[in-house]
């Protein structure tokens, strides 16, 4: 479990404000509607009720260590929770978990941005993460309460209609022809409204592109 304060981050030629650099916390911490006590966000789009907690599977770290040829540990991807036993392919939108006194719900995939690349000095890292499908995800908080490092995420509900984090990543970054899949994803009740709007825009662009390609020259 990690939190971070807003600091300056060098991202290419830019210096930006970011709370990407996170460190471990020990002892009970309040998990509220907007996230862990002591955790900050530099931009409104990086937080809010639907993105209260960023989670990233610990199982992905060996892959990135091999690919990037460097040591990495919990928090290196800017996450609050480094999980074990949860993967994007198995995790459905709307899945609920108890952790400590709190209850959290999967709300959307994490869409890594340039700050991840800046953190590690690798300009294409965010692109590689999206292409790999190893993105992580966000939780919203349904019930506030104290949580502590090392506590288990206990499954309470499996989520919606097999719309997994991996399926959403596929629709966003790889399979550009599956408009039916986008329609199903857009209707997912527990999907964050911001991500739903992203999918609506994506579907409109792809439908327009398909229509244009089908027109006789």
Secondary structure, 3 states (H helix, E strand, C coil): CEECCCEEEEECCEEEEECCCCEECCCCEEEECCEECCCCCCCHHHCCHHHCEEEEEHHHHHHHHHHHCCCCCCCCCCCCEEECCCCCCCCECCCEEEECCEEEEEEEECCCCHHHHHHHCCCCHHHHHHHHCCCCEEEEEEECEEECCCCCCEEEECCCCCCEHHHHHHHHHCCCCCHHHHHHHHCCCCCCHHHHHHHHHHHHHHHHHHHHHHCCC
